[in-house]
Amino acid sequence: MTHQSLGVCYYPEHWPETYWRDDAEKMALLGIKFVRIGEFAWSRLEPAPGQYDFDWLARALNILSEAGLKVVLGTPTATPPKWLIARLPDMIPIDGHGRPRNFGSRRHYCFSHAAYVQECARIVTKIAESFGEHPGVAAWQTDNEYGCHDTVESYSPAAREAFQRWCARKYQTISALNQAWGNVFWSMELSDFNEIDLPNLTVTEANPSHLLDFQRFSSDQVVQFNRIQAEIIRSLSPGRPIIHNFMGAFTAFDHFKLSLDLDIASWDSYPLGFLERSAHDPDFKNYYMRIGDPDFQAFHHDLYRGCGRGRWWVMEQQPGAVNWAPWNPTPSPGAVRLWTHEAFACGAETVSYFRWRQAPFAQEQMHEGLLLPDSSPNQAFHEVAQVSHELTIINAEVATKRAPIALVFDYESDWAWKIEPQGQDFSYFELVQRFYSCLRKLGLSIDIIPPDAQAAADREVIFAPGLFHASEDFTHAIKQSQAFFVAGPRTGSKTKNFHIPENLPPGALQQLLDISIPRVESLRPGTEISFSNGGKFKKWREFLKLGDHAEVILSSIDDEAAFVRCGKSFYLAGWPDETLLLELIQSVLSHTSIERLALPDDIRVRDNGATRYFFNYGQNTVNIEQLIGNATILIGGSQLEPYGVTIIRLS
């Protein structure tokens, strides 16, 4: 039985040792259970080649453990020290413009550099041998934020050689590669695998098939890098879960594949920073400036819950202003509390705050923590204390339940539509997020799944917008299931090799959909395709050729089929605005027994077992008495204040 718990990120190497015991005791009093340490400490753990200094880490572990805290110990491979760069100067990554990513911050390594991978295996082995059985070590974190700062793809000589080997394993013969990539076009044919270059610095765009395979290769390199560390830790620290902390709106490698080597998936949640970096218009950003997009965090909670096969954490929760966004406002009072409870509502085992004390030096000195640099409590400290008390009232077990609604998220689709957007504002991530947001506004719980047969089983409705290639296995699973299936736009529009299907899009999905798509268009900003219900297509529209078994549900005012049904499968032929998408989703759900809620604006609802959470992302108090009904109120009340939380126990 797992109960919800709190954590914090701590850097004992940043502070005088005289601070450590007092810090640990304050953490325990605050209600903190887990403390993450060590993920950036390589230069202190090995100040010179082969000269290890683990004593300080042992003392820190002992102090934290004596205070009743459990430690998540990080491997330090995200920050190789200067002496290692001097020994292996070619280990640094090269960006797409051919420039080296030099020492002086972090993540200055290429995943394909074999000697660096060996160095990582060595230091991880030493640390795991020393602390793998330490009673205070409860879990491990591999590296830190794989790929942050655009470091998944490297265009180094090591990456080129590794990519050539990867292609040789995949295609076996160069003629098979030439055919898969369509290299007869523009005389791009190759005669040997050692002729393969990396797809950068070309005169105009590189071959999309080449680019896609390079992205697949780059993703596989990250997966393999993580697997090496995970295998070492499992052998030397058995029984302790292995975690990695993913990021928000980051898709450069396949998180589902990497998570197969993890026990728990986690991510770093910074709602205000992500809002500032988002494509939302200024009015949206101004309105939600101090609380964040109501659906962005929840989307990632569900995504990484799916990656972790039910087990997931927030490893870094924003506690105050950050330092890395275009603008960095402070959270509204109550925001940190709301974010924490929302993660628990989505099934998080632990929410961990970044960081304990704000650093007064270096790159992150403007990034707030639970404590200010002078060790006095910051605003979030008091909100964490409140959450800690509220958890004792709720006393809820972590509960995850397979949702009847599944939303497909596919990393390869994101890569494909970045390679070939066809309209510069077409974003796969934004498209899937739009579907998620509309489903959430109806008070629905959603599982986010990869496009595979097992994940699709036992659903009532499956949404797959923008799925670049629908495999035969996935298509067969949908065909055999009892689920309603909603595809489009762009779903099934390419083969796995990035070709247009011979039978035209939606390719293999024509087994489910009696349509073909001979033409598409991207729409300039300000251009709209209108519907009689007031909805619109923006950004993208497709022209459908209908078979005998296709029923038109909705046409545009220029009399083109826009939403069609073929049995239990539906196809959407454009990028819908919110009005249109909400109506279409409700029309599909009307064929099911799935309950929808009539939620006021800015109110979101989530169930975790028998516990129901209400969140107010708006600036006005909202009466939710009718939504509560006769349930027992645990936290809050029927008047849900701005940025407030009400939690009830369902009968």
N, C-alpha and C positions, 0 to 999 in steps of 0.2 A: 504494500500500500504506500503510494507516494503522495505527500502533501506539498502544497505550493510553498516555495521558499524564496528568500532574497539573497543576493550576492553583491559583491563589489570588486572592482579591479584595483589592485594595489601594487605599488612599486617600492619595495623596501630599499632597493639600491639607490633610490632618489633622495632618501631621507636619513638623517643621523640615526644610528642604531638606538639611541636613547628614546626615540619616538615610538619604536615598534610595539613595545608592550602596551603603552597607553592607547595607541591606535587599535590594537587587537581587542582590548577590553571595551573600548567605545563601540567598535563594530558589533561585538557580541551583545552589548546592552541595547543597541539599536534594533536588534533582531536579525542581523546578517548571519547567514549560515555558511555561505561559500565565499572564498576569496581567491581570485585568479592572480597569479604572480608569474614572473619569469620569462614572459614571451619575448622580451626585447633585451635580455641581459647577457648576451653572448660575451661581450667584451669584459664583463665582470666575472663571468664563469670561467673564461679562458683568456686571460689578459695577454698571453703570448702563446705561440704554437706549442701545444702539448703541456702547458703549465696551467693546471686546473686549480681553481679556487672555489670550492663548493662549500667551505665552512660557513660563509655568511648566509648562504641559502639554507643550510641546515639549521642555523640559529633562528632564522626567520620562520622556517617551517615549525620548529619546536614552539616558538612563542605563539604563533597563530593557533597551533593545535592545542596548546595548554589553555588557551582562552575558549576552547570549545568550537573553534572554527574548522571547516573542512577546506582543503586547498585544491584548486584546479591548477595544475602545474603546466606551464606552457613550454613548448620547445622553442629555442631562440633563433630559429633559422630564417626569420624575416629580416634580421639585422646582422648580417655577417660583419665581423670587425675589420678594421683597416688592415691589420697584418695579413688577413686572409686575401683581401683584394690585392695586396702587394705580391703575394705568392701566386695568385691565380688572376692576373690582370684581365684575361679574356673571359672571366666568368660573368662579367656585367652584361646586362641585356642591351640590345641595340634596337632603337625605335624604328618605326616605319619609314622615317626620313634618313635612316642610316647614321643616326647620332647615338653615341654611347650614353647610357643612364648611369652617371658617375656616383661615387661614394659621397656621402654627406647628408643623407636622410635615411631612407629604408627601402627594402624590397629591391636592392641593387644586385640581383642575380638572375641568371637565365635558367629556366627549368630544364633545359636540354644539356647543360654543362655537366658532363659525367663526373669530373673531379670534384665539382662543388656538391653534387649529390652524395658522393662518397664522404665528403667532409661533414655533411649534414647527418648522414647515418652514424658517423663516428661520435659526434657530440651528443646526439640523441641517445645512443647506446650508453655513453658514459653517464649521462644524467639519469637514465632509467635504471642502470645498474646501481647507482648511488641512492636513488630515492623511490624506486619502484615498489618497495615493500614498506615504505615509511607509513606509519599509521595515520599521519595527517594528510596524506595525498589521497584524495577521494576520486579524482578524475584527471584527465590530461587534455590539453588543447594543442593540436598540431599547428605550428607556424602561427600566422596571424593574417586574416583577410587576404587569402590568396588572390592575386591579380590586382590588388588596389594600386591606383596610380597608373593604370594601363600597362601592367607588367605580365599579363598572360602571354601575349604575342611578343616574341623576340626574333629579330632578324640577324642574328649572329651567325658566324661560321658553324658553331656547334648546333644551332637550330637547323641550319640548312642540311647538314649531314644527317641529323636525326630525322628530318622530314623525308629525305631521300630513302632512308631505311624503312620508315613508316609506309611510304608509297609502295615500295617493293614488296613488303609483307601483304599489303592490301590487294594489289593488282597482279602480282606474280610476273606478269609480262608487260613490257612497255607498250605493246600494241593494245593491250586491254586498257591501260591508262589513257592512251591517246583517244580511244573510242569513248571512254567514260567522260573525258574532259571535252570532247569535241574539238580536238586539236587540229583537225583538218582546216578549221576556220583560221584565216590569216596566217596560214603556214606555220602554225605553232607546234607541229609534230616533233616528237623527240625520238631519239634512237637508243637511249640508255637512261637508266634511273639517275646516274650521276650527272646528267645534264639538267636535272630539275633545279630551277632557281626558286627563291622565295618570292611571293607575289607582291613585291613592293618596288618602288622606283621605276615602274613601267611608264611608257610614254603616255598612254591613256589607261583606262581601267583594265585591270587584269581579268583573265578568264574567270567567270563566276564559279565554275566547277573547281578550278584550282584554288580560288580563295576559300571556298567552303571546305575543301579537304584540308587546307592549311589551318582553318579554325578548328576542325575536328582533331587534327594532330595536336594543336596547341592545347586543346582541352584535355586530350589523353595524357599529355606530358604532366599537367597539373595533377590529374588523377593518380598517375604512377608515382609522382613525387610524394604525394600524401600517403599512398599505400606503403611505401618503404618505411616511413616513420611509424605508421599504425602497426605494422607487423613487428617492428622492434619493440614497441611499447607493450603490445599484447604478450610477447614472449617473456618480458622482464617485469611486468607489472600486471599480472593476470587479475581479472575481476574488476578492474577499474575502467569505467567507460571512457571512450575516446571521442572528443568533440572537435569541431572546427567552427570558427565564427565567420559566417558569410556576410555579405553586404546587401544593401538595398539597391534595387534597380540595376543590378550588375549581372551580366549574362555571358561573359566571355568564355566561361567553361561550363560544362554540364554538371550542375550541382546534384542532380539525381544520381548520376554515375559515381561521383566522388563520395557521396553519402553512403554508398554500399560498403565502404570501408570504415564508416563511423558507427558509433553506438547512439549518439545524440547529435542532431543538427542544431546549430545555433546561428543567430545573426545579430548584427549591431544596428540598433534602432535609434535613428536620429531624426525624429519627425520634422523639426523645423529646418534643419539643414537640407533634408531631402525636398521639402516643399520649395525652398528657395531655388534649388537646382532644377525643379520640374518645369514642364512646358505649360503649366497653368497660366491663365491670363492674370494681369496685375490685380484685378478686382478680387479674384479668388484668393490670391496670395495675401492680399491685405486683410481680407475677412478672417482667414484661418492662420494669420501670421504667428499667433502665440500658442496654437494648439496642433497645427498640422492638418494635412489632408485626412478627412475622416475615414478613408478607405485604404490609404497607402500602407499603413502599418499592419492592418488586419490582413491585407493581401499577402504580405510577406510572412506573417505568422502562419497562415494556411499553407503557403508555398513550402516553408521550411519544416512545418509539421509533416507535410507529404514527403519531403526529402528524408526526414528522420524516421519515417515509418511510425509516426505517432509520438516519438520522444524528441522534444526540442526545448531549447532555452532562448532567452534573450541574453546574450553574453555582455553586450554593452548597451545600456539604456541611457539616452540623453538625460542629464540631470539639470542642465542650465544652458546658457548660451554656448555655442560651439565657435570654432575659429576658422572653419574652412569653407563656409558658404559665401555667396556674393554679399549677403547681408546676414547678420547674426543676432536676431532679437532674442530677448529672454522669454522663457515660457510663462504663460499665464499662471497665477496661483491655482493649484489644482491639476495642472496639466500632467506633471510627473506621476501623480496619483492615478489619474485616468489612464495614462499609457500603461502603467503597471497592471492595473486590474484588467485592462483589455487583453493584455498578453495572457494572463491567467484564464480569462474567459475563453481564449482560443486554445487552451490546453497546455500552456507552458508549465514546465516543472519548476523553473527558476527564472527570475528576472534579476539581472546583475547590472549594477550602475557603473558607468565610467565617468569619473574615477573617484577614489576616496578623497584625495586632497588635490586641489588645483596646483599644477606645477608653476613655480615662479620663473622658470627658465625654458629656453629652447623653443621648438616650433609650436608646441601646444599650450603655451603659457596663457593664452586667452580662452582656453577651453575650460569651462567651469566644472567643479566637482561637488561632492556632497559637503566638503569643507572648503573654505577659502584658503589662500596660501598661508594665512596666519593661524590656521587650524580652527578658526571659529566656524560655527555651522552656517552653511548657505541655505537658501530657501528650500531646496530639495531635501535636505537633511530632515527637516520637520515633516515633510510629506511622506518620506520613507518611514519615519517613526509612526505616522498615522496608519500607513498601509500595514506595517508590521502588527499593530494592534488589531486592525480589521481582519487580518488573516486568522487570528485566534477566534474571532467571532464567527467567521464564515466556516472555518474548519472543513474546507472542501478537499476531497481527494482530486488528484489530477485525473480527468476523465476525457477520453476522446471516443467519439462514436462515428462510425462510417456514415457520411452524409448521403442523402438520396440524390443530391445534385453534385456533379463533378464538372470542373472547368479544366480543360487541357491547357497546360503550359509546356512549351517545347523549346528547348534552347537552340536547336538547329533552325527552327523557324525564325527566331530572332536574328541569328547570324545571316540567314538567307535574305531577309528583307532589309537588313542593313547593307548587304552586298548589292541587292537589286531592289531598291525601294520603288522605282518607277515614278514616284512622286516624292519630292524631298521631305515632305512632312508625314510620310507613312511610317508609323512606328508600331511594330508588333507588340511591344510591351504596353504601349498606350492602348492599343486595341483590346488586349486581354483585360487590362485594368478597367476599361470602360464596362465590359461585361460584368466583371466582378462587382464594381460599384453599383450597377443597377440591381444585381441580385441582392446585394447587401441592403439596399434601400427598401427592399421588400421584406426585410427581417429574416432572411434565409441564411442557413449555415451551408458552407460550400467546402468541398474537398478540392484541392488543386492537385492534378495528377499528370504524370507523363503520358504520352500516347502509346500505352502498351495494354495488352489484353487483360492482364490481371487487375490493373488499377481500374479498368473500365467495368469490371464485373459488378453485378448487383446494384446498379444505379437505376433511378427513375428517369433522370434527364442528364445528358452529357452535352456540354457546349464545347465546340472546337473552332473558335474563330482564328483565321489566318494560319492554320496548320499547313506548313509548306508542302509536306509530303505525308500522305496517309499510307502506312505500310499495309501489306496484304493481311498480316496477322491482326493489326488493329481494326482494319475494315471488317475482317471476318468476325472478330469479337463483338463489334457493334451490331453486325447483321444477326448474330445468334442471340443477342441479348434482348430483353424486353424493354430497353430504355428508349425514350425519345431522344433523337440526336439532332443537334442544331449545328450546322457548318456554315462557313463563309464569314466574311469575304476572303478570297484567295486560298481557301482550304483546298488541298489536293491539286494545286495548280502547277506543281513541278514533280519530277521524278527524284529519286534519291541522288542521282547524279547531276541534278540541277538542269534538266531538260524539260521542255514542255511535253506533256504526255502525248503519245501518238494518237490517242483517241480524244485529245483535248481535255482541259480541266473539266471536272474535278478528278480526273484520273481514275484510280482504283475505286473511288467513292461512287462511281457510276453504278456499282452493284447495289447501292442504296438510293441513289438519286438519279432519276430519269431525265437528266439535263446534260447539256454541254455548254461550254463558255467559249465562244469563238473570239470575243473581243472584250477588252477592258479599257478604262480610261482613268487617269488621275486628274483631279479637279483642282484648279487654281484656288488660292485663298479668296474667299468671298463668293465663290461659285457654289451653288446648291442645287440639288435635285429635290423637288418638293413633292409632298404627299397630301392627300385631301384631309388627313387627320392632323395636319400641322407639323408632322415630323419631316425630317430632311436627311438626305445623304450629303456628306461632305467628304472631301479628300479623295474618295474612290468610288467608282461605279462599274458594274459588270453587265454585259448584255447576254442574256440567257437564250439558249435554244432549247425548247421544251419538248420532251417526249410525250407519249400518250398517257403516261401514268403520273404526270406532274400536274398538280393543282395549284393555281395561282391564288395565293392568300392576299397579296397586296401588290398593287401596281403604282408606279409613279404617275404624276400628272401628265408626263409625256408618253404614257401608255407602255412603259417597259416593265416586265415582270421584275419585282424586287424581293419578294419573299414567297417561296413556293414550298409545297409539301408533297412528299412521295411516301405514302404510308406513315411510318413513325419517324421519318427523317425530313428535316427542313433545311432550306438553303437561303442565306441572306446575301443579296447581290450588291452590297455596298457598305460604306462606313456610316453607321447610323448616329444621329444625334441622340441625346438622352431621352427625349420625348418618344421618339420612334422605337428605340430599343426597349424601353420599359413596357410599351404596349405589346411588342412582339413577344417578349419574354412571358408576359402575363398570359398571352393567348396560348403559348405552348404549355405553361403550367396549368392552365384550365383543364387540360386533359388528364391531369394527375391528381393524387390525393394530397399533394404537398400544401401545407398551410402557409399562407402569406399574411403578413401583418400590415396594417395601415399605419405607417409610422409618420409622425410629424417631421418636418424638415430638421436636419442636423441630429436627429436621434438615431442611434444604432443599437441593435440588440444582439446578444450572443448567449447561447446556452453552453454550459459545461456540466454535463450530467444533469442533475436535478437543480442546479443553480443557474439562474437567469440574470444576466447583467444588462443594464441600460446605461448608455453613455450619451451625454449631451455635448456635442461639438460646437454648439451655437452660443451666441452671446445673450440669449434671453432665456428666462426660466420657462419650462414647459410642464404642463400638467399631464402626467402619464397614468393617472388613476385607472382609467379603463384598461390600460395595458397590463396593470398589475393584477386587477381582479381581486380574488380572495386569497392570493398567495401570501406567504409569510415574508415580511420585509426584514432583511438582515442588516442592510446598510442603506442609509439615505431615506428617501420618502417619495411620495407621489408628486411633489413639486421638485422637479429636477432642475437644479440651478445651472447656470452657465459652467461648462467644463466639469460638471458633476457626474457622480456615479450613484446609481441605485442598484442594489443586489437583492434578489428575492429567492426564496426556496419554493420550487414548484411542488404541488401536492402529487 
